[in-house]
């Protein structure tokens, strides 16, 4: 039964399913006696309703939307968190999140290193950073900031896949902190700091990038010059404010830059070298592994390409300009380009809400990027709120029916949501013992934070899977890493999480798989899920499914899927086994994998 249900549910995940409305589910399926606040009010009786985004919400639908909101704005919420946010309201939650101090990955990494690898010296490997990242996103309160930071890290990408970056954990965590610090700041400031960070300098090769020396066939490296335009700010074609292509008189897309522009930008990003070192002194040409990767790159003027530079839209930098000032001017040039607001806005909407935002949605957010209401361009706090509170993000009309208002949850978000939804904890009190190197998960799903295979991330924002979505010209970025191997791998992971209660294994599966030895059931890591509330209602199949529908599928568990799971639970006697099976089947269903 388990295997046959598995294939029916999961491999249909690219097709939308009809949503279902349930009028009873809370408290073992019974709403009687429960008092919650309606939207915009502090308290009301449970029958109260309110209007949000021109849609008449009942109490249950408001809770479903809060659950969906937390999956968009954070790494997912538990049952208690859903009711807490419902009580304080979205505005109260935003103010709470904006006022919380940032939780920095570098701080968590240092703590993790000290507790797990004390006495190992200055070298911090990438696995320690990944362990610290999981600890941070599972336990930190500043969830909106962390969610935005992760989204930005998938736009401005560094993948720690090389040997040099594998051992540069301090620099990697410091680099990721830029996204955390600037998540509610200004996009221009983020671009500038990224441009000077040695980890990005090494990754896109403008660290120790010298000026031209034609005699010796040396010319400025063009990697970063290209990607700051193509991927980080304006894209390859000119856009209207709604994200649509501008066309020339012959109906062709208009390039935003050409090869000459890349060469001009490349001249600007020359002369940057180590700003500090773990040895005696820093100098241009010092190997990256010897540099202090937590200190911004320093300008070495004698290696900088002087002279006039011609940038985009006719902007010129005069010869003799201070080299660091040139970098600021280059960042301003792309930041103030008309493409930057719609380009960045669409990418963020795709990461948070939907793979195919409407032109009107993109334009509304882009206008906030242009002006936050106080004359400031690039205010990410205002942009974030605009994305999450847009009518297309909050309306429940056509949920489960419209292909345009959906996205596939990327594997790492499913994992994080699962662990947060059921409040993973360690009986030990030390936060560092909630460690997760993610070896097995990465092997099965081919995704892990800070380990993208290239600067183009794990998937392209414009990827279209073959079939119906391609025929309809709909993007499905996350489908690029959803294949026969990773889909089965994800199912295997959920099997381990639920039936084997193996949540954060410390072992690396490659040895076992290459040796033909079955993976161990013991993950050597004592972490558990908080399932007591579910066990109390496990005997009531409807109540159990209502509760899980709220927490995991936000009220979109379809009638066919619900009925299939309901019947599968009927033959299970033990409460814990019934809870495990219910979670397992929902987590691998298309209703869960596709977030509407």
N, C-alpha and C positions, 0 to 999 in steps of 0.2 A: 504493500500500500504506500509506504513512505517514498519509495523510488518512483513509482508511477505518478504520484501527485507532484513530486519534485519537478519532473520534466514538463508536465502540463503547465505548471505555474510559472516557472522561471523563463523558459525559452519563448514565451509569448510577450516578454517584457517590453517589446518595442511597440505594442499595440495599446491604445488607450482603452480603459475599461470604464463602465458606468459607475458613477459614485452612488452611494446609498445613504439615506438619512435615517438615523436611529433616534428615537425620542426618549430612550432610556438606556443608560449605561453606567453612570457614575455611582460609586458605592455599591458594588455588586449588582450593577444594572438598575438601581433604584435611585432616582433623583429626589425622592420625597425627603423633605427636611433639610435639604442642602440650600444654603443661601450664598449666592455669588453676586457680584456687581455687574450690571450691564455696561456696555461700552459708554464711556464718558461719565459714569456715575461711580460713587463710592460703594454703595450697596443697594440691593433691591431684592425682591423675591425672585425665586428661580424661574418664574414664568415671564419675567421682564424681557423685553427685546429692544433693540435699538437699530439705527441705520448706520452702516459703515460702507463707504464707497457706493452709495445708492443701492444697497442691497439690504433687505429686511432680515436681520439676524435673530434667531432664537437663542436661548441660553446655550444649548448644545452646539449650535453652529459657531457661536462666539468662542467656545472652548476649542473646537476643532481649528478655528483660525489661529488662536493663540499657539496651539501645538505646531501648526504649519509655520507660523511666524518664527518660532524658536528654531525650526529646522532651516530657515532662511537666514536668520540674523545671528545664529550662534552655532555651536556644534551639537545642538539638540537639547531638549528639556525632558526632565522626569515628570511624573504625574504631579508631584507636589509643586514643581517649578511652574508647570502650566497653570495651576490654580493661583499661584502667587502672582504671576504676571497678569492673569485675568483680573485679580483684585486691584493691583496698582495701576493698571491700564498701560497702554503703549507709551503715552507721553511720560508717565512716571518711570517706566522702564528705561526709556531713552535718557532721561535726565540722570538716572542712577548710573547707567553705563558710561555716559560722557564724563561723569564726575569721579569715577573710580580711578585710582592710580594705575598706571600700566604695569602688568606683570611681564618682566623681561626674560627672554630666553637665556641670555648670558648669565643672569643670576641663577636660574634653575640649573643651567649646565654646570656652573661652578659648584653648586650644592650637590648635584648628582655625582660629579667627579670626586668631590671630597669624601662622600660617603661610600662610593663603590670602588674607587680606584685611588685611595689615599696612598701617597708615597710613590706614585707612578711618574712623577715629574711634571713638566710643563705641557707635554703633548696630550691633547684631548682628541679622541677619534670621533668620527661622525656618528657612530652608534650611541655614544654618550649624549650627543646633542639630540638625537632622535628620541632617546629615552626621556630626556628633559622636556622635549616638546610635548610628548604624550602626557607627561605628568602635568604640564602647564595647562593644556587645553581641557584636561579632564577635571582639574581642581581649581583653576583660577576663576574669579568672579567676573573679571572684565571680558565677558564672552563676546560682546559685539566688537570690541577692539581686536580680539584674537581672531574672530571670523574674518574681519576686514583684512587683517595682516596676512592671513593665509591666502585670501583672494588676490591681494596685491602680489604675493610671492609667486602666483601662477601667471602673472602678467609680466613682471620683471623677474626673470627666472635665473637662478644659479643652481646647477645640479652638481652635488658633491660626489661625482663619479670618478674623478681622477685620483691618482695616488697622492698628489700634493694636497688636494682638498680633503681627502679622507683623514689626514692627520692634522687638519687645520680647524679643529672643532671650535676653538676660541674665536677664530675669525668668522666662521660660518654662523655661529650663534650671534655674534656682534652684528653681522650683516643682516640677519633676520630681524634683529631689534629695530632696524631702520623702519621696517613695515609696521612694527608695533608702535613705535614712537610717532610715526607720521600718519597712522590710520585715521586719526581725527584732525590731522594738520592739513598742510597745503601740498598739492601734488608737485608743484614746482620745486619745493624744498626737498621732497623725496627724490626727484630726478637728480638734483644737484648732489645730494649726499651719496646716492648710488653711484654717480659718475666718479666720485673720488674714493670709493671704498676699494681697498686692495683686493678683496675677494672677487668683486666684479671686474676689477682691473686684470686679475689673473685669468678669470674665466673667459672674458672677451678680449683678452690680449692687448689692452692698452696700458698695462703695467710694464714699465721699462720699454715703452714705445718711443723710439728715437725719431728725430727729424730726418728728412730725406738726405741721402748720401748717394747720388746717382753714380758716382765713380765706382762704388762698391755694391751697386745694385740694391741699395737699401731705401725703402720707402715706408711712410707711416702705415701702420696696420689699420685696416678699415673695418674690422669686426664691430667694435663698439659704435663707431660712427654710423654704421648701417642699422644696427639693432635699436639704438636709441630712437631712431625715426620709425623704422618698420614695425617694431614690436612694442615699444614703450610709450609712444606718444601720438603718432599721426597716421600710421599705416601707409600703404603703397599707392592708394588712389584718393583723389580729392573727394570729400564728402559734403553733403548738405547737413544741416543741423539735425535732421532726423535719421542720419546714418546712411541714407541712400547715396548712390554714386552720382557725382557730377559728370556730365557728358559733354564732349566737344561738339562742334557743328556737324560732325559725321556720326554722332551717336556712340563715340568710343570713350571709355574711362580715361580720366586725366591723371597721369602720374603725379604724385606729390613731390618726388625728387628723382634725380637721375644719377648716373655714375660720377659726373663732375661734382655734384653736391656731396656725395659720399667722400670724395677725395678732399674737398674743402673742410668737411667736418673732421676727417681723419687728422688733418694738420693741427687742429685745435687740441685733440687728445694726445699730444706728444709731450714728452718731457716729464711725465708723471712716474714717480718711483716710490720706493719705500719711505713712509713717514717715520718709521721707527724700526728697531731691530732688537732681537733677543741677544745680540752679541755686542761688539764694541761701538760701532757707529754705522749709520745708514748711508748708502751711496747708490747712485743710479747704476743699474746693472746687477744689484744684489739679488741673489736667487730668492724667489718668493718664499721658499721654505725657511729662509733665515730672517725674513721680515716679521715685524709685529703686525699681524693681520687685523688687529683691532684699532689701529691708528690710521686715519685718512691718509691717502697718498700725498706726497709732497711734490711740489713743482721744482724741477731742476732746469732753470732757464736755458742753460747752454745746450740742452738736448731738445728744446722746444722749437717747433717750426715757426719762424717769424714771418713777418710780411702781412699784407692785406689778405683777408678771407671773404669770399662771397658766399653768403648763406641763403636760406630759403626766402622767397618772395622779395628778392632784391636787397636784402639786408646785408650791410657791409661792416666788417670789423677792420678798423684802420691799423696799419702797420705800427709797431711800437706799443700796442696795447699790452697791459700786464697779462701774462699768460693765464693766471687763475681767473682774472676778470673775463678773459676770452671764453673760458669754460662756462662761466655764469651767463654770458651773452648767448652762447650756443644753446644752453638749456632754455633760456628765455625765448629763443627763436622758435623752438619746437613747442614749448608750452603755450605760447601766444598764437600759434598757428590755428586757423579756423577749424582744422580737423581734430585738434586735441580734445575738445569737449565731447563731440559725438563718438569719437573712437574709444576713448577711455570709458565713457559712460556705458556704451554697449557692452564692453568687456566685463565691467563690474556687474551689470544686470545679468549677464549670462552666468557669472559665477554664483550669484545669489538667488536669482529668481527663475529665469526662463531662458532656454536656448534660442528662442526666436521672439525677442521683444518687438512689439509693433513700432513703426516709425514714430507714432505720436508719443509712445512711452520713452523712446530714446531722446526725442527732442525735449520733452519736459525735463528729463534729468540733465541733459546737456545745457539747457538754459540755466539751471541751478549751478552747474559747473562754471558757466560764464560769469554768473553773478549770484552770490548766495543771499541776496537781499540787502547786503550791506556794502555792495560794490567790490567784493573780493572774488577773484577768479581762482578756481581750483581748490575750494574749501571741501575737503573730503568728508568732514562731519556733516555738512549740509547735503552733500551728494549721497552719502549713505542713507540718511533719513529719507531723502526724496525717493530713492530706489525702493526702500522697504515699505513706505507708506503710499506709494503711487496706487491709484485705483486698480491698475492691472495686477499689482502684487497682492492687494488685499481683497479684491472682489471674489466672491465664491460662485459667481455665475459661470455656468458651463464647466465647472471643475470636473475633470475626468472625461470630458467630451471634446475639448479643444486641444488639438495637437500643438497649437501655438503657445499655450500657456502651460508648458511642462518642461522638465529637463530630467535626464537620468542623473541620479545621485552618483557621484564618482565614488569608487570603492572606499577611499579613506574617510569620506563623510559618512558612509553607512557604518563603518567600524566605530567611528567616534560617537555617532548618534546612539548606537547600540550600547556602548559602555556608559554613556551619560544617562540614557533613558532608564537604565536599571542600576544606576548609581554604584558603579564598580568601586570596591574598596579593598583594603588590605587589613587583616586583623592587627598587624603591627601598626604602631603609631607613626613611624617615620614616613614622611611624604616620599622620600627617595625610593622607598621599597615599592611604590606604585610605578614600577619600571616596565618599559615596553620597547625593546629594540626593534620589534616588528619584522624579524627575519622571515617567519612563516607567512605572515600576511603579504609581505612584499613578493615573496616567491609565488604565491598563488594568484595575486591580483596584478602584479607588475606595477604597483604604485606605492610610493612611500615619500613622505614629506622630505624636501631638500635633496631628492635623488632623481629628479627628472632627467631623461636621457639626453636632452639638448635644451638650448635656449628657447626652443619652440614649445616647451612644456611637455606634458604627457599626451596632450591632444590639441589639435588646432581648433580655434573658435569657429572656423568655417567648415569643419568636417561634416560631410553628409553621408550617412550609411546608405549602402546600396539598397534599393527597394522603394517602398512607399515614400519614405522621407525624402529620398533623392528626387523621386518623381515630382513631389510637391515642393521641391526647392526649400526644404527645411533643414536647418543645421541640427546636428546632434553631436556636439564635441566629445562627450564622454563615451560615446559608442566606439570611438577610435581605439580604446583599450578594452572594449567588450568583445571578446571573441570566444571561440570554442574552448580554448584553454582557460582563460580568465573567468569565464562564466561558471565553468565547473569548479575552478579554484575557489571562487567566492562561496559557492554552495558548500564545498568542503570546509571552508573557514567557519561558516555559520554552524555546521555540524559540530565542529570542535567547540565553538563557544557555548552551544546549548547542551547537547547530549553528553559531551565529555567535560564540560565546564573548564575547558582549557582556553583561557582568555588572553593571556600575555606570555606566551612561551618564550623561554630564554634560549632555547636551542635553535641552531640553524638547520633547516630541513635538507639543505643540499647534500650534506654528508649521507644522511639516511636514504635519500632518494637515489643518489648515485650508487650507493652500496646495495640497494634493493632491500633495505631493512625498513619495516613499517615505522611510521612516525610514532614516537612515544606518546602515550596518553597523559603521562605526567609532564607538566610543562615547567616544573621546578620553580614555580612562582606562585605564592599563596595569595592570589587575589580572588575575590568572590563578587557575585551580583547580589543586590538587595531584592529578593523575590518574596519577602514575607507577605506583602499586601496582595500579591497575585495568588499566593498559596491559600490565603483566606477566602478567596472567591473562586478557586479552581474547580469546585464541584458544580458551579453554575456555568455551563459552557457559554451561554449568551452573555452573561456578565463578564466573563474572562475575555471574550472576543471584543466586547464593547470597550473594555478598558485598554486592550492592546490596540484597537482601532484608533482610539484617542491618542495614545502615546506614539505609535509608530506610523500609522497611515493617515492620521489627521482627519478621520471621518470619511475617507475615500475607499475603504474596503468594499469591494464590489459584491453584489449578491452571489454570483457564481463562486467567487473565491471564498467568501464567508461560508457558504453552504458546504463546499468541499472540505474546508478545515473543520467545520462543525461536525461533520460526519466522521472525519478521521479521529477526532477527540473522543467520540462515543465509545470506542472499544478500549480506552486506556483507563486503568483502575487507579493507579497512584497519582496523587495530586501533582507532585513534582514532575513526573513524566508528562502529565497533561500540559502543564505550564511550558515545559521545554518544547514539546511538539508544537504548541500554538505559536510560540515565538519563532521557532524554526520555520514553519510554513509561511508565516507572514513575512519574515525577513527575506525569503527567497522568491516571494510573489512579485508579479509585475506591479501590483498595487503599491508595493513599498518601493521597489527599485526606481519607478518613475514617480517623481514628485510633481504633483499638480498644484 
